[in-house]
Each structure stands twice: as structure tokens, then as C-alpha cells.
């Protein structure tokens, strides 16, 4: 493995054809088509951060199936409120995730 300095004053060396770890992991996820599933798992894990502590306490279950988020709530009034603000919830979730992760939300 032949390494050459990045600049003459730097003691660190790097091959010209190397890529960063982030780029290689992103390429692997894309090759195995795992990006969508990773985003879904991230969404479920960050539900409390996205919606807040009050809603999280009333949430019994959160899961994603076919780009549709299913949320089981223990409070009927909260379920009604969230149904009325469904488009706002979808926009909030997708903006927090940084891309279109879900298309619809179903409150159970």
C-alpha cells in the first residue's frame, strides 16, 4: 500500500482512491436497498422527540408499513385532535427526518 502526503508539510498520508466511511456505508445501504427501512426505524425511535413528551406518554404503539405510519393511542380526544391535524403531522415528521419517509398517518 503506497501512501503519499496530502500536502508536503503534513505527516498524515492518504491514498488517492479512498472514500470516507460515511460514503461507503451510504453506498452499501443503497446497494442493499436498506435506506427506507433505516429511516422507518429512525422515525419510530425518535417519535417522542418529534411529537413531544405529552403525546408520547399517550402513545401505546408506533410502527411503519408500506410508507404509512400507524400510531395506537390511549386517548380518544388526542386521537381526534391528531386526525384533524394529520397533514401537519406528516409534514412535521418528514421535515424532521429530512426526506419523504411516510405518505400517510393512521391513528388507531
N, C-alpha and C positions, 0 to 999 in steps of 0.2 A: 504494500500500500504506500504509494508515494504521496506525500503531503507537501504543500508549498505554502509559504506565509501569505496571509491576506494582504498585509501591507509590510513593507520592509522593516518597520520598527516594531511590529507586533510579534511576540513569541508564539502566539497561537496559530495553528495551521488547520486548513480545511481543504478537502478535495473539491474540485470544481463541480462535480456531478452529484453532490449530496443534496438531499432535501431535508427540510425540518421534520421533526417528529409529528407535529400537528398536521402538516400536509400529507404525510404518509398515512396517518390514521384516517384523515378525511377521505383519501383515495381508497383505502381498504373498506370503509363504511359504504362508500358509493359503489364499489365493485360488488359487494355482497348485498347491496340494497337494504341496508340496515338503518339509514338515516331517519326514515319515518318512524320506525319503532323506537329508536333512541329518543326522538322528540316527544313521542307519546309518553314514554316512561318519565322523561324530564317534566312534562306537564303535570302528571299525576303527583310526582314528588314535590312540585312547587305549588300545589293547589292552595295551601294556606298562605303562602307569600303573595300569590296573585289576588285571591279573593278576600283575604283578611282573616283575623282570628275569630270574629263573631260567626261568620258563615262557616268557617272550618269546624267550629265546635258543633254545629247543627248538621254537618255532613257525615253520613254513615259510610258511603262507598263512592269511589270515583274510578271510572275506567273508560278506555277508548276502544271503539270498534268501528272499523271502516270510516275513519276520519270523523266520527261522531262521538262526542263526549257525553257519557251517561253519569249523572250525579244523583245519588239517592240521599234525600234529605229527611230529617226527622221532624221538620216543622212545616205544616201546610201553608201558613201565611208567608213564610220565606220562599217556599216553592212558587207560590203565586207571584210574589214580587219579582223573583228571578225570571219567571216566564215572561213577565211584562217587559223586562229589560234584556231579553235574550240576545238581540243584536249587539247591544253594548257589551255584554259578557263575552261574546265571540270576538269582538274587536279587541277587548282588553287582553284576552288570553293570547290571541295571535300576535298582538304588538309586544307583549311580554316575552313571547317565545322567539320573536324576531323573524318569523315566517308563517305562512299559512299551514297550521298544524291540524286545525279542525274546521269543519264546514257547518256543523250544527251542534246544538246542545239539547239534551233531553233531561229534564228534571223529573226524577221518579219519587 
